[in-house]
Amino acid sequence: MKVVMPMEEKSLKGSVCDSFGRAPYFLIYDTETKNEDFFESVASRTQGGAGVMTAQIIADKKVDAVITPRCGEKAANVLKAAKIEIFKSNSPIAQENIESFQEKKLNKLEEVHKGFHHHGGR
């Protein structure tokens, strides 16, 4: 299973970014192979629609789940349409969230916000 997380830095022991759409990096972690892959977010530099653009990029990468502290409504709709489950992170550290995910200790993210329109970032 492939899971993705918004990240502040390119490290499994790094911090999860509070902003889904404006995260500078994303981690894709394969729970079967233990392979970790980081990619830079092009959406983080856009003026608007970063969450939706990010969600579409993630959907195109064929992941199974997203782990994030929060997510905007439009981005969540894109992820759900792609049948990607959204889980709420329970730690500021990526590796701890992956462990919690594998132990089935993460809750689904039920609360989504309207988004941070015209705020120019985080």
LUMPAKOL-662805 format. One line per field, with one value per residue (C-alpha): residue number from 0; residue in three letters; x, y negated, z negated. Coordinates in nm, 3 decimals. Each point is the difference from the previous one (the first is absolute). Layout:
# residues N
resi	c(NUM|...)
resn	c(ALA|...)
X	c(X|...)
Y	c(Y|...)
Z	c(Z|...)
***
This chain:
# residues 122
resi	c(0|1|2|3|4|5|6|7|8|9|10|11|12|13|14|15|16|17|18|19|20|21|22|23|24|25|26|27|28|29|30|31|32|33|34|35|36|37|38|39|40|41|42|43|44|45|46|47|48|49|50|51|52|53|54|55|56|57|58|59|60|61|62|63|64|65|66|67|68|69|70|71|72|73|74|75|76|77|78|79|80|81|82|83|84|85|86|87|88|89|90|91|92|93|94|95|96|97|98|99|100|101|102|103|104|105|106|107|108|109|110|111|112|113|114|115|116|117|118|119|120|121)
resn	c(MET|LYS|VAL|VAL|MET|PRO|MET|GLU|GLU|LYS|SER|LEU|LYS|GLY|SER|VAL|CYS|ASP|SER|PHE|GLY|ARG|ALA|PRO|TYR|PHE|LEU|ILE|TYR|ASP|THR|GLU|THR|LYS|ASN|GLU|ASP|PHE|PHE|GLU|SER|VAL|ALA|SER|ARG|THR|GLN|GLY|GLY|ALA|GLY|VAL|MET|THR|ALA|GLN|ILE|ILE|ALA|ASP|LYS|LYS|VAL|ASP|ALA|VAL|ILE|THR|PRO|ARG|CYS|GLY|GLU|LYS|ALA|ALA|ASN|VAL|LEU|LYS|ALA|ALA|LYS|ILE|GLU|ILE|PHE|LYS|SER|ASN|SER|PRO|ILE|ALA|GLN|GLU|ASN|ILE|GLU|SER|PHE|GLN|GLU|LYS|LYS|LEU|ASN|LYS|LEU|GLU|GLU|VAL|HIS|LYS|GLY|PHE|HIS|HIS|HIS|GLY|GLY|ARG)
X	c(0.000|0.130|-0.059|0.087|0.071|0.062|0.351|0.212|0.321|0.119|0.046|-0.202|0.088|-0.101|-0.299|-0.341|-0.115|-0.314|-0.116|-0.101|-0.013|0.295|0.242|0.345|0.049|-0.195|0.103|-0.134|0.064|-0.068|-0.095|0.083|0.342|0.091|0.106|-0.016|-0.016|-0.013|-0.114|-0.009|-0.342|-0.051|-0.343|0.148|0.112|-0.334|-0.216|-0.323|-0.132|0.308|-0.200|-0.193|0.315|0.187|-0.286|-0.001|0.377|-0.035|-0.290|0.213|0.270|-0.242|0.026|-0.245|-0.008|0.097|0.112|-0.032|-0.081|-0.273|-0.139|-0.217|-0.343|0.075|0.323|-0.179|-0.266|0.268|0.165|-0.331|-0.098|0.329|-0.090|0.292|-0.063|0.094|0.136|0.079|0.363|0.054|0.367|0.213|0.253|-0.059|0.143|-0.222|-0.309|0.098|0.041|-0.339|-0.157|0.140|-0.128|-0.343|0.020|-0.080|-0.352|-0.153|0.003|-0.366|0.031|0.101|0.019|-0.112|0.361|0.226|-0.094|0.208|0.229|0.317|0.125|-0.016)
Y	c(0.000|-0.345|-0.288|-0.365|-0.279|-0.375|-0.070|-0.295|0.181|0.308|0.237|0.288|-0.140|-0.348|-0.214|0.041|-0.329|-0.154|-0.114|0.266|-0.215|-0.224|0.267|-0.040|0.379|0.323|0.344|0.309|0.304|0.356|0.205|0.328|-0.081|-0.263|-0.224|-0.374|-0.255|-0.377|-0.251|-0.378|-0.159|-0.226|-0.097|-0.169|-0.292|-0.066|-0.296|0.196|0.354|0.157|0.263|0.118|0.005|0.194|0.248|0.062|0.053|0.250|0.178|0.029|0.175|0.284|-0.013|0.172|-0.239|-0.348|-0.079|-0.370|-0.230|-0.171|-0.030|-0.247|0.099|-0.021|0.198|0.261|0.035|0.065|0.263|0.170|0.005|0.182|0.247|-0.114|0.027|-0.299|0.057|-0.256|-0.004|0.048|-0.099|-0.282|0.264|0.191|0.334|0.006|-0.057|0.285|0.230|-0.109|0.052|0.353|0.077|-0.137|-0.272|-0.297|-0.133|-0.104|-0.377|-0.092|-0.375|-0.191|-0.378|-0.234|-0.075|-0.300|-0.207|-0.308|0.041|0.035|0.308|0.140)
Z	c(0.000|0.087|-0.239|0.049|-0.250|0.033|-0.127|-0.112|0.102|0.188|-0.293|-0.143|-0.341|0.115|-0.086|0.155|0.152|-0.150|0.343|0.251|0.313|-0.086|-0.123|0.156|0.034|-0.006|-0.114|0.172|-0.217|0.115|-0.305|0.177|0.145|-0.265|0.290|-0.064|0.277|-0.038|0.256|0.000|0.022|0.300|-0.133|-0.309|0.216|0.169|-0.089|-0.040|0.022|-0.160|-0.190|0.305|0.215|-0.270|-0.037|0.375|0.009|-0.285|0.172|0.316|-0.204|-0.083|-0.377|-0.234|-0.295|-0.117|-0.355|-0.082|-0.293|0.204|0.349|0.189|0.121|0.374|-0.034|-0.212|0.269|0.265|-0.220|-0.084|0.370|0.065|-0.278|-0.216|-0.373|-0.217|-0.351|-0.269|-0.109|-0.373|-0.018|0.141|0.121|0.326|-0.114|-0.309|0.214|0.231|-0.298|-0.137|0.344|0.025|-0.351|0.103|-0.265|0.223|0.032|0.328|0.051|-0.024|-0.051|0.310|0.023|0.276|0.092|-0.052|0.301|0.080|-0.299|0.205|-0.185|-0.344)
***
